[in-house]
Amino acid sequence: MVLKTLDGSKIKYFITLGFPTTNNVTEYETLLAGLQLAKECLARSLVVYNDSELVISQVLGNFEVSNPLLVKYLAKGRGLTRHSSKSK
């Protein structure tokens, strides 16, 4: 993932998941890691770009989550962000 500041500086961050996973779990893990990193960098606003329409739609409340594991990821994601954030 890449965090880009308003002045154009970039923070590149790589994560490795040490467990078997699905694409959706990988997308949530990446999203959570990015949100946590932005929080640690004291970001006041954030625009999220993610290639998983499902995950972003779930976080924004446009799609329901039926998988119990993803419900936990969604709760963590919502705990790190507000709905007023712009997401793509």
C-alpha contacts under 8 A as a table, 3 or more apart, distances in Angstrom:
res1	aa1	res2	aa2	distance
1	M	12	K	5.96
1	M	13	Y	5.33
1	M	14	F	6.32
1	M	30	T	7.40
1	M	34	G	6.92
2	V	10	K	6.43
2	V	11	I	5.55
2	V	12	K	4.51
2	V	13	Y	6.13
3	L	10	K	5.58
3	L	11	I	4.98
3	L	12	K	6.46
3	L	13	Y	7.99
3	L	34	G	7.69
3	L	38	A	7.48
4	K	8	G	5.91
4	K	9	S	5.62
4	K	10	K	4.44
4	K	11	I	6.35
5	T	8	G	5.21
5	T	9	S	5.23
5	T	10	K	6.37
6	L	9	S	7.39
15	I	30	T	7.61
17	L	20	P	7.83
17	L	26	T	7.92
21	T	25	V	6.16
21	T	26	T	6.60
22	T	25	V	5.27
22	T	26	T	6.21
23	N	26	T	5.05
23	N	27	E	6.17
24	N	27	E	5.03
24	N	28	Y	6.22
24	N	52	S	7.80
24	N	55	V	7.06
24	N	70	L	7.95
25	V	28	Y	5.06
25	V	29	E	6.02
25	V	70	L	7.09
25	V	73	Y	7.98
26	T	29	E	5.06
26	T	30	T	6.15
27	E	30	T	5.18
27	E	31	L	6.11
27	E	52	S	6.84
27	E	55	V	7.09
28	Y	31	L	4.96
28	Y	32	L	6.01
28	Y	55	V	6.85
28	Y	73	Y	6.38
28	Y	74	L	7.81
28	Y	77	G	7.91
29	E	32	L	5.20
29	E	33	A	6.10
29	E	73	Y	7.84
30	T	33	A	5.11
30	T	34	G	6.13
31	L	34	G	5.13
31	L	35	L	6.13
31	L	50	N	7.91
31	L	77	G	7.52
32	L	35	L	5.07
32	L	36	Q	6.01
32	L	76	K	7.35
32	L	77	G	5.87
32	L	80	L	7.75
33	A	36	Q	5.13
33	A	37	L	6.07
34	G	37	L	5.06
34	G	38	A	6.09
35	L	38	A	5.09
35	L	39	K	6.13
35	L	77	G	7.67
35	L	80	L	6.28
35	L	81	T	7.35
36	Q	39	K	5.00
36	Q	40	E	6.18
36	Q	80	L	6.98
37	L	40	E	5.03
37	L	41	C	6.18
38	A	41	C	4.99
38	A	42	L	6.31
38	A	43	A	5.36
38	A	46	L	7.88
39	K	42	L	4.97
39	K	43	A	5.69
39	K	80	L	7.75
40	E	43	A	7.61
43	A	46	L	6.87
45	S	85	S	7.05
46	L	85	S	6.34
46	L	86	K	7.09
47	V	85	S	6.62
47	V	86	K	5.22
47	V	87	S	5.57
47	V	88	K	7.58
48	V	86	K	6.74
48	V	87	S	4.67
48	V	88	K	5.90
49	Y	87	S	6.20
49	Y	88	K	4.78
50	N	53	E	7.35
50	N	56	I	7.17
50	N	88	K	6.26
52	S	55	V	5.45
52	S	56	I	6.41
53	E	56	I	5.29
53	E	57	S	5.87
54	L	57	S	5.17
54	L	58	Q	6.09
54	L	63	F	7.33
55	V	58	Q	5.09
55	V	59	V	6.20
56	I	59	V	5.10
56	I	60	L	6.13
56	I	87	S	7.02
56	I	88	K	7.15
57	S	60	L	5.12
57	S	61	G	6.09
57	S	62	N	4.96
57	S	63	F	5.42
58	Q	61	G	5.02
58	Q	62	N	5.78
58	Q	63	F	4.73
58	Q	64	E	6.07
58	Q	65	V	6.56
58	Q	74	L	7.28
59	V	62	N	7.67
59	V	74	L	6.18
59	V	77	G	6.99
59	V	78	R	6.65
60	L	63	F	7.85
60	L	83	H	6.37
61	G	64	E	6.90
65	V	68	P	7.74
65	V	70	L	6.68
65	V	71	V	5.99
66	S	70	L	7.63
66	S	71	V	7.23
67	N	70	L	5.31
67	N	71	V	6.31
68	P	71	V	5.03
68	P	72	K	6.74
69	L	72	K	5.39
69	L	73	Y	6.68
70	L	73	Y	4.89
70	L	74	L	5.99
71	V	74	L	5.02
71	V	75	A	6.25
72	K	75	A	5.16
72	K	76	K	6.41
73	Y	76	K	5.14
73	Y	77	G	6.16
74	L	77	G	5.00
74	L	78	R	6.10
75	A	78	R	5.20
75	A	79	G	6.12
76	K	79	G	4.99
76	K	80	L	6.51
77	G	80	L	5.24
77	G	81	T	6.44
78	R	81	T	5.19
78	R	82	R	6.56
78	R	83	H	7.96
79	G	82	R	7.73
81	T	85	S	7.19
82	R	85	S	5.82
83	H	86	K	7.84
